[in-house]
């Protein structure tokens, strides 16, 4: 709504009617016109009216035509139009509403009715304009936030292992990472210390921005523990990572923030054909000769928890052709399918078993296709991470 006073355009070819309208609506800012062309000129002017009271029978363009012009133009289509007319038969009323009018006021005017109908339409217009301004403000704020988060995604993606390093250090493999939001609380990490390759799949508490912030903490701490200090034993990496998380986030029994991460760590020694594994809630799966082996994780988070013992280290002798899978819980937790249920770990592991014989690139395609079809029109409820590796 423009200015301090609402602006009304009065259009009627009768001087008497215009004077009655001006006297009755004197508290508003008023413009007048006596024919259609002048009315359109004022409607399209810089100081657009907030409401138009429009006669139907006029020389030149009639009220129906003027209303149609107003309602088909982007600049004026939101201005409410009330017809003021002596034609109150059903056909005329229907034709007026079809042209875009919001109300009818019949001649001769009932002044109290006139004021009430004008006040009602201006109140509606004021509320609509306020909503439009709020929506525009929200859209501007949302764009600013989205632009920032999109840039944060670039930073997060840059912190993940480069494809050239993955291809160099790992045999045939794939990585499926599907953030629920723009940025992800799931991440993967890769490094080599001497002749050992350390591969990590992690699921940070939460998703979106909180999860992404925690993931950046985790990546930085893993660099310190593994690259700077040379630790390669998965259980010791988890023990140290938990200590750092608790200290950095000042976690204790009373602290409000108990965020951390569920994580699986595998150290591959190709010379010994040996895997070492430790996990915080996240297990790993190894398939050999069409048999699926689950190596359980400790039921302790990498954060402050009720249990505070050391993580267990598992040693696994692998054979050429074995398939290793590391993952977060996002895939199995997704609602979908014909009954709109979660896939669950049993269904997820069967899916892995059914696909393990394919090449890793084909497996990735199969897992992505299945996930999209399973999810259907449902929203993705969590970040999804799945890593497959043929040893």
TIMI-52883 format. One record per residue: residue in one letter; x, y negated, z negated of N, C-alpha, C, O, CB in turn. Coordinates in steps of 0.001 Angstrom, whole numbers, plus 500000, padded with zeros to 6 digits. Glycine has a CB too. Layout:
BEGIN
AXYZXYZXYZXYZXYZ
...
END
This chain:
BEGIN
X500843501181500000500000500000500000500877498772500000501852498706499251499047499993498792
X500551497804500821501424496665501033501121495553500048499954495288499757501293496156502453
X502171494881499517502014493717498671501348494027497353501155495184496979501239492681499384
X500989492922496637500320493065495358498838493328495538498234494047494742500530491830494513
X498242492749496585496834492954496876496685493900498058497416493781499041496134491615497160
X495735494849497973495432495661499153494937494779500292494249493782500068494383496739498818
X495294495157501513494919494397502707493807495129503442493911496325503714496143494184503640
X492739494400503761491605494994504471491394494232505776491386493001505796490308494968503591
X491224494971506852490877494397508147489375494557508347488861495676508350491680495077509308
X488658493414508518487213493408508736486948493162510221487396492163510784486509492321507850
X486216494081510845485969493983512287484458494014512527483807495030512285486686495145513068
X483909492899513003482468492819513297482253491650514251482898490610514123481611492641511977
X481346491823515205481105490751516177480098489718515673479698488831516428480611491342517485
X479687489819514418478730488879513837479425488013512788479987488528511822477530489633513211
X479382486694512985479941485779511993479270485940510637479922485859509596479805484342512468
X477963486168510659477217486313509397477727487520508611477977487431507408475696486459509673
X477881488666509319478366489874508642479783489683508104480109490145507010478330491070509600
X480607489009508872481980488772508410481994487904507161482782488154506248482815488110509514
X481133486885507103481080486026505926480611486796504697481145486614503603480160484838506180
X479595487671504883479123488500503764480237489396503254480440489522502047477914489352504189
X480965490026504187482064490919503814483176490143503115483724490614502118482621491640505056
X483509488981503616484583488180503015484197487735501608485031487771500704484901486951503892
X482943487313501408482505486911500072482497488095499109482875487960497945481113486282500138
X482069489245499597481954490433498735483330491004498367483490491567497284481113491514499434
X484306490868499238485617491503499043486718490456498868487861490676499268485950492422500233
X486372489342498281487297488205498196488536488468497345489531487755497473486575487019497646
X488492489474496483489666489759495640490782490464496418491894490609495911489254490620494444
X490489490900497641491485491567498467492059490586499497491476489534499762490867492798499173
X493179490940500054493742490174501154493016490597502429492997491781502766495295490395501274
X492419489640503141491526489968504250492012489404505581492522488286505656490137489452503959
X491840490215506634492008489769508017490705490074508747490002491020508394493242490472508716
X490382489279509759489136489512510482489371489559511978490302488952512508488118488434510149
X488499490298512639488490490367514101487058490552514553486248491160513853489400491522514630
X486744490016515752485363490093516239485202491020517437484095491190517947484875488718516606
X486293491615517884486194492600518969487368493572518896488330493356518158486157491897520355
X487266494659519689488182495783519539489635495483519813490504495919519058487764496856520417
X489925494749520877491319494476521229492028493696520124493169494005519782491392493700522546
X491369492703519574491961491933518481492165492810517243493161492677516532491074490725518135
X491216493697517001491337494610515862492568495500515999493305495699515033490076495473515733
X492792496038517205493957496902517430495254496117517276496237496626516737493892497543518827
X495250494866517756496450494036517629496817493841516161497991493922515798496238492670518309
X495819493584515317496073493418513878496437494747513208497269494786512301494841492810513192
X495809495828513660496107497146513074497540497565513348498166498214512509495148498206513621
X498079497198514533499438497572514897500473496513514509501654496659514827499510497830516377
X500047495466513835500979494405513446501914494873512343501753495959511786500216493162512990
X502886494034512042503865494402511006503201494557509643503520495473508886504978493350510923
X502268493644509338501565493693508062500299494526508235499196493985508320501225492258507550
X500462495824508285499343496719508580498322496724507436498694496613506267499857498147508838
X497052496853507775496025496900506726496057498230505986496509499248506510494631496670507327
X495562498190504752495432499416503964494082500078504193493908501259503895495619499117502479
X493127499318504723491779499839504987491163499006506103491382497797506186490880499804503692
X490386499671506962489703498975508046488197499216507915487744500360507869490230499452509440
X487425498122507855485967498195507944485610497829509376485892496716509820485252497237506893
X484989498760510108484895498655511559483455498792512039482792499798511786485766499711512219
X482988497760512736481668497817513373481723498777514566482784498983515155481205496391513831
X480587499355514912480551500284516049480189499565517347480892499706518348479546501413515781
X479107498801517341478639498140518563479310496773518661479005495857517898477075497999518572
X480242496657519633480977495405519841481217495224521332481192496199522082482331495401519054
X481449493990521774481808493783523183483176494392523485484045494416522613481807492276523527
X483377494877524693484642495519525049484714496904524415483777497695524521485846494653524601
X485811497183523770485972498482523096484977498598521948484851497676521142487424498659522569
X484264499732521866483374499914520716484156500502519545485338500824519667482176500830521084
X483479500634518421484151501091517205484707502498517318485772502782516768483204501029516051
X484008503392518023484506504760518192485853504754518915486783505454518514483484505615518973
X485950503960519981487187503904520763488331503298519948489460503788519986486968503091522047
X488026502224519210489047501605518373489560502594517329490764502697517095488491500348517688
X488635503317516710489024504299515682489894505399516282490869505829515667487772504919515021
X489541505854517482490336506907518129491742506431518439492700507182518254489658507376519413
X491886505191518909493217504629519149494035504605517855495207504980517837493104503205519736
X493404504167516799494094504060515501494533505434515005495644505589514499493178503389514453
X493675506417515147493954507739514583494905508577515430495445509573514948492671508488514401
X495112508193516666496028508957517524497417508322517588498295508836518282495452509075518934
X497628507223516882498932506569516877499643506868515553499055506723514481498783505031517092
X500905507285515634501662507654514443501785506502513448501856506730512241503038508133514838
X501809505276513944502000504121513064500756503788512250500855503182511184502405502916513879
X499585504181512747498340503762512100497424504907511693496367504667511110497597502855513008
X497804506139511986496880507268511789496475507489510335495450508117510066497505508526512316
X497275506976509389496961507180507972496111506055507381495770506103506199498243507310507180
X495758505037508188494909503956507670493458504447507650492933504823508698495050502648508544
X492799504454506491491399504894506452490479503883507147490678502672507058490945505101504995
X489478504409507835488512503583508562487109503882508032486683505036507984488593503845510104
X486399502823507635485000502942507239484159502242508304484385501068508599484748502326505810
X483204502944508874482313502316509848481241501509509123480629501998508174481664503380510765
X481015500282509566479912499446509076478941499282510229479275498650511231480418498042508542
X477753499837510106476875499935511272475425500083510848475113500525509742477285501113512156
X474573499707511744473155499971511562472761501319512135471622501754511965472331498878512202
X473682501984512809473397503301513400473734504386512374474891504770512202474215503517514730
X472711504855511715472927505862510668472223507176510971471969507973510069472452505333509330
X471904507402512257471314508682512642472392509762512611473574509447512741470661508594514052
X472013511022512444472998512109512317474005512181513459475188512414513211472284513418512224
X473570511987514702474496512080515835475571511000515759476742511263516032473732511965517161
X475169509781515385476145508684515269477131508949514141478325508677514265475427507341515032
X476615509484513038477499509778511894478507510861512266479694510743511965476671510221510658
X478028511915512920478932513005513333479977512477514315481159512804514205478131514175513979
X479544511671515258480475511104516235481523510235515548482686510227515949479716510283517286
X481112509505514514482054508662513775483090509476513029484277509150513047481312507781512803
X482641510537512371483602511388511654484547512081512633485732512247512345482861512439510797
X484026512483513783484879513111514792485924512122515318487024512524515696484024513649515954
X485585510848515341486547509829515784487628509573514740488687509033515062485822508525516101
X487366509960513480488383509824512444487994508972511257488829508715510390489591509271513033
X486733508519511190486293507699510068486241508537508787486061509754508828484910507076510364
X486404507849507643486335508536506347485009508281505650484660508993504708487485508091505446
X484245507252506107482999506927505416482145506024506314482625505498507318483286506236504044
X480875505854505936479928504970506616479300504027505605478958504438504496478835505784507352
X479146502754505985478371501790505201477330501200506144477666500637507186479293500660504563
X476070501336505766474992500904506659474632499443506438474739498903505337473759501774506458
X474202498832507526473686497467507488472164497521507326471540498458507825474085496677508781
X471552496555506650472170495455505898472924495992504676472571497038504132471095494429505455
X473974495260504248474863495760503212474206495740501830473547494773501447476140494943503189
X474406496834501097474184496839499650475537496492499030476469497295499087473619498250499123
X475648495310498443476937494790498012477608495713496991478817495937497062476765493396497423
X476838496246496046477420497128495022477953498416495663479030498899495314476366497467493930
X477182498955496601477634500158497321478880499849498141479826500637498165476514500701498241
X478878498686498822480018498279499624481290498225498789482319498787499163479754496928500265
X481202497538497651482387497411496788482850498770496268484049499041496205482087496478495607
X481898499618495897482251500934495349482945501802496398483942502458496097480994501649494824
X482424501810497623483016502646498671484405502128499069485323502912499310482091502690499907
X484542500818499133485852500243499452486860500578498357487989500974498646485746498713499631
X486450500419497104487345500714495981487768502187496001488931502506495756486658500373494637
X486826503071496290487137504508496336488174504817497405489138505539497150485866505324496595
X487980504269498610488921504558499691490287503935499445491309504523499799488366504064501009
X490314502751498843491607502138498527492332502909497433493557503026497467491416500683498099
X491591503435496466492205504257495406492815505522496005493926505922495654491157504631494320
X492064506145496918492590507341497593493830506992498400494826507715498372491518507968498512
X493761505868499126494916505441499926496120505151499038497245505518499377494566504196500756
X495889504495497903496981504185496985497641505471496473498866505568496416496464503340495801
X496811506458496102497352507730495615498123508450496713499187509018496466496225508628495090
X497572508422497942498253509080499056499590508407499372500586509081499631497360509077500297
X499602507064499347500854506343499603501887506631498522503075506785498805500596504834499688
X501412506702497265502339507009496169502918508411496324504113508625496118501630506879494809
X502060509364496690502543510731496918503555510772498054504556511486497982501372511669497228
X503284509995499107504205509967500249505560509424499839506597509949500243503628509123501389
X505547508349499020506813507783498554507564508770497672508785508898497767506566506482497789
X506822509469496809507462510455495939508058511605496746509162512071496465506458510997494923
X507307512054497755507806513140498615509069512706499337510028513473499435506733513569499638
X509074511481499842510262510978500540511453510905499584512582511227499955509982509586501156
X511186510476498350512254510397497358512778511783497011513986511994496904511762509688496096
X511856512726496836512259514104496525513050514698497681514057515373497469511024514981496221
X512588514442498916513301514964500091514712514393500171515651515100500537512527514636501381
X514863513109499828516194512491499864517101513107498804518270513391499063516092510966499654
X516547513310497602517326513938496526517682515371496908518812515816496711516539513916495188
X516688516094497463516921517487497854517996517585498932518848518474498891515619518125498353
X517950516658499904518965516673500964520353516438500386521317517099500771518650515609502031
X520445515493499459521736515196498850522264516414498086523442516757498188521620513982497909
X521378517063497321521791518250496574522154519396497514523155520085497314520680518688495616
X521324519592498544521586520681499490522897520467500233523653521414500449520436520808500490
X523168519227500624524438518931501291525613519254500373526624519798500818524491517451501725
X525479518917499088526550519197498131526743520702497961527871521194497923526242518544496772
X525624521430497859525722522877497663526279523550498919527051524505498825524339523470497303
X525886523052500092526446523607501333527956523399501398528685524268501876525775522964502560
X528423522257500920529867522037500891530516522948499854531617523457500064530188520558500584
X529817523152498720530331524084497714530438525501498283531340526258497922529426524079496468
X529505525851499178529569527167499826530850527307500635531475528368500626528346527384500734
X531254526232501345532495526284502109533694526530501188534601527294501516532690524980502900
X533677525866500032534768526058499070534755527489498548535802528126498445534651525054497894
X533556527997498217533466529360497704533914530372498753534656531302498436532036529667497255
X533478530204499986533875531134501051535388531103501273536004532128501563533143530792502364
X535979529908501131537428529792501316538192530519500224539349530892500419537843528330501346
X537554530727499066538230531410497955538153532932498077538862533645497367537622530973496628
X537298533435498971537199534882499177538371535363500037538993534568500741535841535253499846
X538670536656499979539783537173500785539582536902502274538471537002502793539948538672500553
X540665536563502942540605536349504386540462537685505106540966538708504643541861535600504881
X539772537665506240539556538889507007540879539505507434541021540728507436538688538606508232
X541842538675507793543130539204508233543817539977507118544482540979507378544032538074508718
X543661539517505866544238540238504723543480541518504434544079542542504107544245539353503481
X542151541458504557541348542665504350541740543736505364541921544902505013539838542345504461
X541867543326506622542219544292507664543630544839507480543896545996507806542092543651509037
X544532544013506960545911544439506781546063545395505605546790546383505706546804543234506584
X545389545117504492545600545875503254544676547073503111544994548019502391545418544974502074
X543543547042503786542577548121503617542443548914504909542605548370506001541209547564503184
X542145550209504776541787550983505968540398550565506436539928549479506098541834552515505679
X539753551408507198538434551080507725537489550691506588537375551422505604537860552268508521
X536801549534506716535986549039505611534892548103506141534891547734507316536871548308504566
X533970547730505260533012546664505538532676545963504227532825546524503142531721547223506222
X532223544734504360531737543958503215530392543358503597530280542655504601532762542835502798
X529376543635502798528063543016502952527837542106501752527695542579500624526924544096503074
X527805540804501997527567539824500937526385538966501346526457538239502337528833538946500669
X525303539044500596524098538283500883523729537437499655523077537947498743522926539232501279
X524125536175499610523693535326498496522176535174498488521544535088499541524362533944498579
X521603535141497291520171534874497203519890533420497560518907533103498230519640535196495789
X520776532547497097520678531124497392521847530759498306522467531643498897520686530260496074
X522147529493498425523208529077499341524555529590498870525332530129499659523241527553499472
X524835529422497575526070529945496998525744531189496174524581531446495861526780528867496120
X526766531952495829526545533282495277527240533475493935528305532914493676527022534331496255
X526607534286493090527246534733491862528009536035492058528792536429491193526214534903490772
X527793536702493177528568537890493532529805537458494319529742536536495133527705538898494360
X530919538125494072532111537852494870532977539101494927532819540021494125532911536658494287
X533884539117495879534864540205495959536251539587496017536413538416496362534605541125497206
X537246540393495673538613539864495532539589540966495907539330542146495672538887539347494069
X540708540572496492541691541548496982543092541001496779543346539817496999541452541882498479
X543993541867496361545393541468496251546285542708496340545815543840496221545649540700494922
X547568542472496548548556543549496553549691543178495607550242542079495667549097543813497994
X550021544111494742551155543947493836552075545140494069551708546288493819550695543849492319
X553271544845494550554204545915494947553530546794495991553137546301497049554652546772493710
X553389548081495714552779548965496709551343549335496344550795550301496875553611550230496863
X550738548577495449549366548867495017548417547768495498548737546580495471549296549003493472
X547242548212495938546204547292496399545084547276495364544572548323494968545660547706497810
X544713546076494933543639545918493937542432545320494631542503544241495220544093545015492732
X541313546044494553540055545612495167539002545465494069538850546343493220539579546628496266
X538282544348494096537346544026493015536004543601493598535946542851494572537918542910492104
X534921544093492986533558543650493297532933543163492002532914543893491011532699544803493948
X532425541944491996531946541341490762530569540721490941530220540228492013532927540293490275
X529803540760489870528453540197489818528383539303488591528281539795487467527350541324489771
X528437537995488797528414537048487684526990536843487182526021537023487919529027535704488108
X526888536467485925525586536179485345524894535084486156525481534040486442525726535759483862
X523637535339486519522885534349487275523217534383488749523972535234489219523144532976486730
X522639533444489464522910533283490889522845531796491186522707530983490272521892534096491778
X522943531435492458522939530020492772524146529313492181525228529891492078521668529380492273
X523953528052491792525068527233491311525697527790490030526923527882489971524593525811491067
X524915528173488986525557528731487782526401529968488088527526530095487605524498529087486743
X525849530878488895526605532068489255527849531739490050528896532358489855525741533012490038
X527745530763490951528898530376491773530007529776490920531186530045491150528473529377492856
X529629528955489927530641528377489036531363529485488280532589529464488162529996527379488042
X530604530453487767531232531570487054532128532383487992533181532871487583530156532482486427
X531704532526489252532531533286490193533873532597490430534897533266490576531792533468491525
X533874531265490469535123530534490657536037530685489446537257530768489589534839529055490918
X535436530721488239536205531046487037536858532413487194538057532576486969535301531019485780
X536029533408487593536536534774487710537672534891488705538670535557488432535425535703488107
X537533534254489855538584534310490880539875533691490363540957534240490567538130533589492163
X539762532551489695540959531893489159541643532766488106542868532894488101540592530527488552
X540855533361487220541434534199486168542069535462486736543107535907486246540368534573485148
X541454536046487772542034537245488389543375536923489046544309537722488972541063537839489429
X543475535764489685544765535337490228545826535280489123546960535725489305544631533959490914
X545436534728487988546385534592486879546801535956486343547989536211486145545776533749485752
X545829536832486109546115538136485489546908539031486428547867539679486006544812538836485083
X546518539074487692547098540041488632548276539449489396549366540021489392546036540523489618
X548071538320490043549144537763490877550251537122490054551432537272490366548578536740491837
X549860536399488990550876535703488198551575536633487217552788536550487029550248534547487444
X550802537523486591551373538385485549551594539820486008552165540615485261550475538385484342
X551165540170487197551492541473487777550745542651487198551188543787487367552919541717487626
X549634542434486524548871543557485958548108544273487066547455543629487888547891543064484857
X548187545600487091547516546381488127546578547447487566545784548016488315548541547034489007
X546651547726486280545771548747485702544385548153485489544243547171484760546348549291484360
X543357548733486115542019548128486051541503547872484638540946546807484373541049549005486759
X541679548825483733541158548641482377541830547461481685541170546683480998541356549915481551
X543136547329481864543852546210481232543454544873481867543393543848481187545380546415481347
X543189544896483161542717543673483825541394543232483210541194542051482924542555543897485355
X540477544211483005539181543882482417539315543395480976538651542440480573538263545091482469
X540179544060480203540390543631478812540859542179478764540344541377477985541421544546478110
X541832541852479595542380540503479583541375539498480126541259538389479604543669540447480392
X540646539882481178539640538992481747538561538675480721538115537533480614539015539616482999
X538145539683479971537133539443478935537645538474477876536919537576477448536719540764478275
X538910538657477450539490537750476456539472536305476949539111535391476208540928538173476123
X539865536111478209539933534755478752538542534136478856538361532962478534540610534764480130
X537547534928479307536181534418479431535643533995478066535063532918477929535261535482480063
X535835534840477066535336534526475716536014533272475171535360532414474577535574535717474757
X537325533171475375538047532001474871537668530735475638537433529687475036539556532232474961
X537610530833476947537353529644477773535955529092477561535759527877477542537550529972479243
X534970529991477399533587529556477213533201529461475742532041529216475410532648530503477925
X534201529662474849533991529534473403532802530377472937531906529891472247533769528061473026
X532819531644473328531712532539473016531904533206471659533003533637471312531565533597474103
X530819533281470903530774534054469649529320534409469402528471534209470270531386533244468425
X529029534940468208527665535370467908526673534217467979525508534416468323527609536008466535
X527129533023467656526224531881467575526153531074468880525272530227469029526654530978466445
X527055531323469810527132530478471004525919530692471905525383531795472012528424530767471783
X525510529619472539524377529669473454524771530301474778523962530989475400523818528272473687
X525997530078475215526468530590476503527164531928476304528237532000475705527424529581477181
X526551532970476806527163534306476767527315534849478190527349536060478405526308535282475899
X527404533939479146527542534350480539528879535046480758529855534807480046527410533140481477
X528891535902481750530110536624482098529929537285483441529392536686484373530468537668481023
X530380538524483542530233539223484822530259540724484631530921541242483732531333538806485791
X529525541414485492529637542861485647530590543076486817530518542376487827528218543555485894
X531477544043486670532566544096487641533113545511487760533134546265486788533686543127487248
X533547545855488943534271547118489149535609546788489795535689545970490711533445548125490041
X536663547444489295538021547205489794538639548536490194538613549505489435538901546486488722
X539191548565491390539876549763491887541294549378492294541501548403493016539103550403493092
X542254550146491827543644549992492267544000551200493123543891552341492674544628549855491044
X544420550949494341544702552016495300546216552165495433546919551219495786544045551717496689
X546700553369495144548106553698495346548175554681496513547934555878496351548759554301494036
X548507554156497681548491554989498888549580556052498858549407557133499421548655554122500129
X550703555755498203551794556731498153551390557969497372551758559083497743553041556108497530
X550634557787496292550186558913495460548805559413495853548318560398495299550178558510494000
X548164558729496820546762558997497158545920559034495881545213559998495588546628560338497940
X546033557951495155545410557882493831544624556575493687545066555506494109546483557994492714
X543458556699493082542667555542492690542661555423491181542540556422490472541231555643493233
X542790554211490695542480553931489306541257553032489287541146552098490081543689553273488564
X540345553319488376539092552576488333538705552252486901538870553062485989537977553366489013
X538182551036486729537522550655485483536373549728485844536448548967486809538523549966484479
X535305549803485052534141548992485379533433548463484158533396549110483112533184549780486201
X532874547282484300531998546693483284530582546734483856530191545865484636532438545205482903
X529831547743483464528466548016483926528393548506485367527505549295485687527632546781483788
X529284548074486243529202548456487654530032549694487947531257549635487845529659547307488540
X529409550825488311530151552037488651530668551976490080530449550993490788529271553274488461
X531355553033490500531704553197491907531215554561492367530942555447491558533240553046492133
X531111554712493677530699555973494282531797556422495240532293555632496044529326555831495021
X532169557692495149533115558293496099532432559496496728531923560366496022534468558708495395
X532420559548498065531800560664498774532892561492499439533721560982500193530768560159499827
X532864562795499132533813563736499726533057564989500164532293565572499394534955564096498719
X533281565385501394532630566586501929531116566550501710530512567544501306533221567843501280
X530522565398501979529074565181501898528532565264500475527326565407500274528360566187502761
X529424565175499486528985565212498092529273563859497450530377563327497562529693566363497307
X528278563321496785528390561993496181528802562106494719528113562730493912527060561228496303
X529933561494494391530434561467493013530286560055492455530716559082493074531924561933492948
X529673559959491279529503558668490610530501558574489467530530559439488592528044558489490088
X531309557539489472532252557302488376531697556158487532531655555012487979533702556968488915
X531270556477486307530524555505485510531404554383484973532601554551484743529841556201484361
X530767553245484786531431552096484173531114552078482675530191552750482214530982550760484855
X531888551304481935531577551082480524530382550146480414530234549211481200532803550499479768
X529535550410479430528364549563479209528751548381478326528238548200477222527206550374478565
X529670547592478853530135546377478186530320545310479258530818545610480343531472546626477385
X529929544078478975530121543011479961531502542386479832532186542570478825529044541935479804
X531899541657480842533099540836480736532653539494480149532582538480480843533825540657482145
X532361539525478868531938538360478095531755538852476664532050540008476359530603537702478675
X531275537987475797531030538393474419529857539363474393528814539087474986530752537161473511
X530014540495473714528957541490473634528961542208472311529831541979471470529088542483474750
X527981543087472124527870543826470871529004544828470708529430545116469590526533544543470800
X529495545360471835530597546324471805531863545612472253531844544854473223530299547568472713
X532961545855471551534191545127471860535399546055471846536454545706471317534399543984470866
X535237547240472432536380548139472529537058547961473885536552547250474754535943549611472325
X538191548604474054538911548508475326538150549247476422537458550231476161540341549078475188
X538289548763477636537684549446478773538460550719479086539666550803478856537639548520480006
X537745551706479615538365552988479963538892552963481388538284552378482284537364554137479793
X540027553606481577540638553704482902540423555111483451540697556095482764542157553360482845
X539940555207484673539731556499485336540775556653486438541046555713487187538279556611485921
X541354557840486529542306558154487605541673559186488520541209560229488059543669558679487033
X541653558902489807540971559744490790541932560051491928542460559136492559539682559055491325
X542157561313492189542944561706493357542013561743494567540997562438494553543642563098493136
X542359561002495600541497560968496764542135561713497930543340561965497954541192559527497156
X541298562050498884541752562718500101541446561821501299540539560989501258541073564116500263
X542214562007502350541943561257503574540515561538504042540091562691504115542966561624504683
X539790560481504354538404560629504802537380560409503713536193560269504008538207561977505381
X537812560375502441536880560048501364536324558638501584537013557762502106537578560156499973
X535077558435501180534453557116501289534203556550499893533620557214499035533124557196502092
X534648555325499682534499554628498407533510553480498576533565552744499562535872554103497892
X532591553328497592531614552244497625531618551497496294531565552101495222530203552790497936
X531681550178496387531615549287495231530476548304495492530279547871496627532993548535494986
X529724547948494442528520547153494694528015546485493418528334546895492303527420548033495292
X527215545440493627526462544845492528525082545509492486524804546408493280526341543283492697
X524220545073491568522913545713491440521852545070492319520688545468492271522464545676490007
X522238544073493129521248543331493900520524544160494945519318543994495131521903542184494564
X521229545049495632520621545848496693519543546763496096518413546809496582521701546686497441
X519911547482495044518980548444494446517809547773493751516762548395493568519709549323493459
X517966546501493358516924545798492603515905545097493488514934544535492981517555544793491689
X516108545120494798515242544368495691513867545019495828513763546220496077515891544235497055
X512819544219495665511464544704495879511172544796497369511609543957498156510443543789495185
X510422545837497743510043545978499135509499547360499416509043548060498512511219545691500034
X509550547742500671509041549044501066507523549082501087506877548075500800509564550106500138
X506953550215501420505487550315501562504730550075500265503567549674500304505120551671502094
X505362550310499112504673550114497830505127548861497096504720548624495959504888551315496944
X505964548064497738506484546842497132507145547132495777506872546465494779505356545815496961
X508014548135495771508750548540494571510241548294494770510694548019495881508487550031494239
X510995548396493681512448548319493791512985549586494445512431550672494275513094548109492402
X514074549427495196514705550597495797515274551522494721515221552744494857515813550166496768
X515813550943493663516402551644492516517715552331492922517997552532494103515403552688491945
X518505552684491897519827553264492143519732554610492861520576554924493701520579553434490827
X518722555396492541518593556708493185518387556548494692519036557223495491517418557503492568
X517483555653495067517234555427496486518431554799497178518733555129498324516017554548496668
X519118553888496479520283553223497046521411554221497300522044554188498356520763552105496116
X521663555102496342522736556075496509522409557100497589523305557579498284523010556780495195
X521135557436497729520754558337498808520987557665500155521399558312501117519282558766498666
X520720556363500217520977555606501436522462555613501778522833555749502944520476554170501287
X523311555465500763524757555529500986525149556897501527525904556999502494525525555231499683
X524632557947500896524965559309501320524512559562502756525218560209503529524321560336500376
X523338559052503109522795559273504448523610558560505527523560558947506695521350558807504506
X524354557530505149525057556714506141526573556862506126527249556298506988524714555287505932
X527126557608505165528582557577504966529363558131506151530530557786506333528943558354503728
X528736558989506961529460559612508066529623558662509259530421558938510154528739560878508509
X528884557556509285529028556590510375530309555773510194530900555749509114527796555654510439
X530720555111511262531854554202511145531470553069510197530290552767510022532282553646512543
X532475552449509592532185551387508626531440550201509258530504549694508640533481550899507994
X531812549738510459531013548667511065529557549070511292528651548263511084531630548250512384
X529325550325511720527955550790511918527216550908510593526019550633510509527949552132512642
X527942551322509562527314551400508239526834550015507795525715549865507305528305551984507200
X527683549021507972527290547671507575526011547249508286525096546708507665528414546674507875
X525954547498509585524760547150510352523543547895509827522461547320509701524967547459511838
X523723549181509520522605549988509014522122549477507662520917549381507430523019551461508896
X523060549147506764522677548651505439521973547298505549521005547048504830523917548533504528
X522438546436506427521798545127506581520408545266507184519465544609506744522657544208507454
X520283546131508199518977546342508826517984546933507843516838546490507763519109547253510041
X518429547941507089517538548561506106517104547551505057515934547508504678518224549756505433
X518051546733504583517717545747503545516668544769504049515709544463503339518976544983503095
X516845544273505276515891543317505834514513543954505999513495543331505696516394542786507184
X514483545189506478513201545867506673512560546209505338511344546096505185513385547137507508
X513374546627504368512845546961503036512270545703502375511166545735501831513960547589502138
X513011544611502422512586543362501794511335542811502469510437542300501800513712542327501846
X511279542916503785510120542409504506509910540928504249510827540123504412508876543183504117
X508699540575503847508364539173503584508623538766502140508395537612501777506915538919503925
X509094539687501314509406539354499923510612538426499854511455538427500751509670540631499104
X510692537646498801511878536842498562513006537734498059512762538709497348511581535713497553
X514230537403498423515385538100497870515519537686496416515530536493496112516692537784498675
X515621538660495504515566538340494082516945538188493449517054537660492343514796539402493354
X517999538639494126519334538563493529520377538538494639520098538882495788519586539760492563
X521582538124494269522690538240495216522961539719495494522737540573494637523970537536494668
X523439540006496689523715541386497096525175541479497556525632540704498396522735541846498238
X525890542451496979527249542746497410527425544247497539527102544998496619528281542160496426
X527934544680498670528228546087498922529507546169499730529626545555500790527054546794499662
X530469546938499218531742547152499905531889548635500201531735549463499302532942546633499052
X532183548983501446532437550362501814533874550496502329534396549602502996531419550840502880
X534494551622502007535921551804502345536160553287502642535863554151501817536863551306501171
X536705553568503841537096554940504149538582555095503860539411554412504462536774555304505634
X538918555990502940540290556131502466541109557031503408542294557264503164540300556703501035
END
